[in-house]
Amino acid sequence: MSFQDLQIDWLKCFVAVVDAGSLSGAAPEVHRSQSAVSMQLKKLEDALGCQLLLRGPRQHQLTADGQKLLGYARRMLDLHADTKAAFGGDELTGLIRIGVPDDYAARYLTPALKRFAPQHGAVEIELSCEQSTSLIPRIESGDLDLALVSREHPRQGTLLFHEPMVWVGSSQFQVWRRDPLPIAVYEDASLAKRTAINSLALQGRRYKVVYNSSSVVGQIAAVESGLAVAVLTQCSVPEHLDILGSEHGLGPLDPMEVSVYRSRASQDSEAVDSLHNLLIKTLRLSIQA
């Protein structure tokens, strides 16, 4: 069997649709119209002689052939980006304004910045640590260039991985035995707060909010002091605290979709291009390893 050579633009559109979950979500990521993205996918499928995506009304799902292609496509795009960087000529310069929640900063962003900074010493980094609900509007307004966020919608960036959410308590106080259950929560718009309350509602378990804090440090302090149990990302749980589950009378929690979200205003920045690609490459690999 023979087929046409595969074009980079076809692969970019294919991967963008997989990551965004839809044509409409992928279009802004590749700077094309929705119809143009659809045409690129059609060309790719024609070249390979197989269907790659099952097209639903809202979401697109991979076929077996699409799943087979995805790994190759990502590697080809990574090699393409590396080749461009190797022959890029001038040293990268400029400013990158990046945002990240406290709980993702040390575990996920810091290792990537440690790789990026030594290679691009002329690029200035401005880092903001806030909750995802604050960072997302700043990306959309162009106040930030990049953000690592827990997203609510497929259009909010490129999906990197799913971060587990867990109930956390202290065995010293065993607060989970109380009725109603005292809980520490983030701000009202927080996904973590909503997933915690939804879980308790499904169980029919009574609760009361006894502590509010927009920071991970505040949530941990509430647990350590015996005020409450909290819902945290698994990556942020200190070793001296306990992860709670059904044996403690607490139900499962939905994971967070962690994505790297880029502003439209930064699309012409080669420095942002470089860090954006590095985050996608390194975080996907580190989570899958």
C-alpha positions as CSV (number, residue, x, y, z in Angstrom):
1,M,0.0,0.0,0.0
2,S,1.3,3.5,-0.8
3,F,0.0,6.9,0.3
4,Q,0.9,10.5,-0.1
5,D,3.5,12.2,2.0
6,L,2.0,13.6,5.2
7,Q,2.0,17.4,5.5
8,I,2.9,19.1,8.8
9,D,-0.2,21.3,8.6
10,W,-2.4,18.2,8.4
11,L,-0.8,16.7,11.5
12,K,-1.1,20.0,13.4
13,C,-4.8,20.2,12.7
14,F,-5.3,16.5,13.7
15,V,-3.5,16.9,17.0
16,A,-5.3,20.2,17.7
17,V,-8.7,18.5,17.2
18,V,-7.7,15.6,19.5
19,D,-6.5,18.0,22.2
20,A,-9.4,20.4,22.0
21,G,-12.1,17.7,21.4
22,S,-13.8,19.6,18.6
23,L,-13.2,21.4,15.3
24,S,-14.4,24.7,16.8
25,G,-12.0,24.3,19.8
26,A,-9.0,23.4,17.5
27,A,-9.5,26.3,15.0
28,P,-8.0,29.1,17.1
29,E,-5.1,26.9,18.2
30,V,-3.9,26.5,14.5
31,H,-5.1,29.9,13.3
32,R,-7.5,28.5,10.8
33,S,-11.3,28.6,10.3
34,Q,-13.3,25.6,11.4
35,S,-14.0,24.6,7.8
36,A,-10.3,24.8,7.0
37,V,-9.5,22.5,9.9
38,S,-12.1,20.0,8.6
39,M,-10.6,20.1,5.1
40,Q,-7.1,19.4,6.5
41,L,-8.4,16.4,8.4
42,K,-10.1,15.2,5.2
43,K,-6.8,15.4,3.3
44,L,-5.0,13.5,6.1
45,E,-7.6,10.7,6.1
46,D,-7.6,10.5,2.3
47,A,-3.8,10.3,2.3
48,L,-3.8,7.5,4.9
49,G,-6.9,5.7,3.5
50,C,-8.7,5.4,6.9
51,Q,-11.0,7.3,9.2
52,L,-9.2,8.9,12.1
53,L,-12.0,10.6,14.1
54,L,-15.6,9.8,14.9
55,R,-17.4,13.1,14.5
56,G,-20.0,13.7,17.2
57,P,-22.3,16.8,17.6
58,R,-19.9,18.3,20.2
59,Q,-16.9,16.0,20.7
60,H,-14.6,14.2,18.3
61,Q,-13.3,10.7,19.4
62,L,-10.3,8.8,18.0
63,T,-10.8,5.7,16.0
64,A,-8.4,2.8,16.4
65,D,-6.4,4.2,13.4
66,G,-6.5,7.7,14.9
67,Q,-5.1,6.4,18.2
68,K,-2.4,4.6,16.2
69,L,-1.5,7.8,14.4
70,L,-1.5,10.1,17.4
71,G,1.8,9.0,18.9
72,Y,3.6,9.3,15.5
73,A,2.0,12.7,14.9
74,R,3.2,14.1,18.2
75,R,6.7,12.8,17.6
76,M,6.8,14.3,14.1
77,L,5.6,17.7,15.3
78,D,8.1,17.7,18.2
79,L,10.9,16.9,15.7
80,H,9.7,19.6,13.4
81,A,9.7,22.1,16.2
82,D,13.2,21.0,17.4
83,T,14.5,21.3,13.8
84,K,13.1,24.9,13.4
85,A,14.7,25.8,16.8
86,A,18.1,24.4,15.8
87,F,18.2,26.5,12.6
88,G,16.3,29.5,14.1
89,G,19.4,31.7,14.0
90,D,18.9,34.6,16.4
91,E,18.7,34.1,20.1
92,L,15.3,34.3,21.6
93,T,14.4,37.5,23.4
94,G,11.4,39.1,24.9
95,L,9.0,38.8,27.9
96,I,6.8,35.9,28.8
97,R,4.1,36.5,31.3
98,I,3.0,33.1,32.7
99,G,0.4,32.2,35.4
100,V,0.0,29.0,37.5
101,P,-1.9,27.9,40.6
102,D,0.2,27.3,43.7
103,D,-0.4,23.5,43.6
104,Y,0.9,23.1,40.0
105,A,3.9,25.5,40.3
106,A,6.4,23.3,42.1
107,R,5.4,19.9,40.7
108,Y,4.9,20.8,37.1
109,L,6.0,24.3,36.1
110,T,9.3,24.6,37.9
111,P,11.0,21.6,36.2
112,A,10.0,23.0,32.8
113,L,11.3,26.5,33.6
114,K,14.6,24.9,34.8
115,R,15.0,23.5,31.3
116,F,13.9,26.6,29.5
117,A,15.8,29.4,31.4
118,P,19.4,28.1,30.9
119,Q,18.8,27.8,27.1
120,H,17.1,31.2,26.7
121,G,18.8,33.6,29.1
122,A,17.7,36.6,27.2
123,V,14.0,35.9,27.7
124,E,12.5,37.5,30.8
125,I,9.9,35.5,32.8
126,E,7.1,37.1,34.8
127,L,5.3,34.6,37.0
128,S,1.9,35.0,38.6
129,C,0.5,32.5,41.1
130,E,-3.3,32.5,41.3
131,Q,-6.2,30.1,41.1
132,S,-7.2,28.9,37.6
133,T,-10.5,30.9,37.9
134,S,-8.4,34.1,38.1
135,L,-5.8,33.1,35.5
136,I,-8.2,32.1,32.7
137,P,-9.8,35.6,32.3
138,R,-6.3,37.1,32.3
139,I,-5.3,34.9,29.4
140,E,-8.5,35.8,27.5
141,S,-7.8,39.5,28.0
142,G,-4.2,39.2,27.0
143,D,-2.9,40.2,30.4
144,L,-1.0,36.9,30.5
145,D,0.7,35.0,27.6
146,L,0.5,31.5,29.0
147,A,-1.1,29.7,32.0
148,L,-1.2,26.2,33.4
149,V,-4.8,25.8,34.5
150,S,-7.6,23.5,35.5
151,R,-9.9,24.0,32.6
152,E,-13.7,23.8,32.5
153,H,-14.1,23.8,28.7
154,P,-12.2,22.2,25.8
155,R,-11.5,25.6,24.2
156,Q,-9.4,26.6,27.2
157,G,-6.0,25.5,26.0
158,T,-4.3,22.3,25.1
159,L,-5.0,19.3,27.4
160,L,-1.9,17.9,29.1
161,F,-3.1,15.4,31.7
162,H,-5.8,14.7,34.3
163,E,-4.8,15.5,37.9
164,P,-6.6,13.5,40.6
165,M,-8.5,15.3,43.3
166,V,-8.4,13.8,46.8
167,W,-10.0,14.3,50.2
168,V,-7.3,15.2,52.8
169,G,-7.4,15.1,56.6
170,S,-5.2,14.7,59.6
171,S,-5.2,11.4,61.6
172,Q,-4.4,13.4,64.7
173,F,-7.9,14.9,64.7
174,Q,-10.0,12.5,62.6
175,V,-12.3,15.4,61.6
176,W,-14.0,13.1,59.0
177,R,-15.9,11.4,61.8
178,R,-17.9,14.6,62.6
179,D,-21.5,15.2,61.5
180,P,-22.0,17.6,59.8
181,L,-18.6,17.3,58.1
182,P,-16.5,20.5,58.5
183,I,-14.8,21.3,55.1
184,A,-12.3,23.9,53.9
185,V,-13.0,25.3,50.5
186,Y,-11.6,27.6,47.8
187,E,-13.6,30.6,46.4
188,D,-17.2,30.0,45.1
189,A,-16.1,29.8,41.4
190,S,-13.5,27.1,42.2
191,L,-13.8,23.7,40.4
192,A,-12.4,22.1,43.5
193,K,-15.2,23.5,45.7
194,R,-17.8,22.4,43.3
195,T,-16.5,18.8,42.9
196,A,-16.3,18.5,46.7
197,I,-19.9,19.7,47.3
198,N,-21.2,17.6,44.4
199,S,-19.5,14.5,45.9
200,L,-21.0,15.1,49.3
201,A,-24.5,15.8,47.8
202,L,-24.4,12.5,45.9
203,Q,-23.6,10.7,49.2
204,G,-26.3,12.6,51.0
205,R,-23.7,13.6,53.6
206,R,-24.2,16.7,55.7
207,Y,-21.4,19.3,55.7
208,K,-20.6,22.9,56.8
209,V,-18.0,25.2,55.3
210,V,-15.8,26.3,58.2
211,Y,-12.8,27.8,56.3
212,N,-12.3,29.7,53.1
213,S,-9.0,30.3,51.5
214,S,-7.8,30.9,47.9
215,S,-4.4,29.3,48.5
216,V,-3.2,25.8,48.9
217,V,-1.2,26.8,52.0
218,G,-4.4,28.0,53.6
219,Q,-6.2,24.7,52.8
220,I,-3.4,22.7,54.3
221,A,-3.3,24.9,57.4
222,A,-7.0,24.2,58.0
223,V,-6.4,20.5,57.8
224,E,-3.2,20.5,60.0
225,S,-5.0,22.5,62.7
226,G,-8.0,20.1,62.9
227,L,-10.5,22.6,61.6
228,A,-11.7,20.7,58.6
229,V,-11.0,18.2,55.8
230,A,-10.2,19.7,52.4
231,V,-10.1,18.7,48.7
232,L,-6.7,19.1,47.1
233,T,-4.9,18.1,43.9
234,Q,-3.0,15.0,44.6
235,C,0.3,16.6,43.6
236,S,0.0,19.2,46.5
237,V,-0.8,16.8,49.4
238,P,2.0,16.9,52.1
239,E,3.3,13.5,53.2
240,H,2.2,14.1,56.8
241,L,-1.5,14.4,55.9
242,D,-3.8,11.5,55.0
243,I,-5.6,10.9,51.7
244,L,-9.1,9.9,52.6
245,G,-11.6,7.6,50.8
246,S,-14.6,5.4,51.1
247,E,-13.3,3.9,54.4
248,H,-13.5,7.4,55.9
249,G,-17.1,7.9,54.5
250,L,-16.0,10.1,51.6
251,G,-16.9,9.5,48.0
252,P,-14.9,9.8,44.8
253,L,-14.0,13.1,43.2
254,D,-13.7,14.1,39.5
255,P,-10.2,14.8,38.3
256,M,-9.0,18.1,36.9
257,E,-8.3,18.6,33.3
258,V,-4.9,20.4,33.3
259,S,-4.1,22.4,30.2
260,V,-1.7,25.0,29.0
261,Y,-3.7,28.0,27.8
262,R,-2.2,30.6,25.5
263,S,-3.5,34.1,24.7
264,R,-4.3,35.2,21.2
265,A,-2.1,38.3,21.7
266,S,1.0,36.2,22.1
267,Q,0.7,34.3,18.8
268,D,3.5,36.2,17.1
269,S,6.0,35.7,20.0
270,E,8.7,33.1,19.2
271,A,9.7,33.1,22.9
272,V,6.1,32.2,23.9
273,D,6.1,29.6,21.1
274,S,9.2,27.9,22.5
275,L,8.0,27.7,26.1
276,H,4.5,26.7,25.0
277,N,5.9,23.8,23.0
278,L,8.2,22.8,25.8
279,L,5.4,22.7,28.4
280,I,3.3,20.5,26.1
281,K,6.2,18.2,25.3
282,T,7.7,17.8,28.8
283,L,4.5,17.6,30.8
284,R,2.8,15.1,28.6
285,L,5.9,12.9,28.7
286,S,6.4,13.2,32.5
287,I,2.8,12.3,33.2
288,Q,2.7,9.4,30.7
289,A,6.1,8.0,31.9
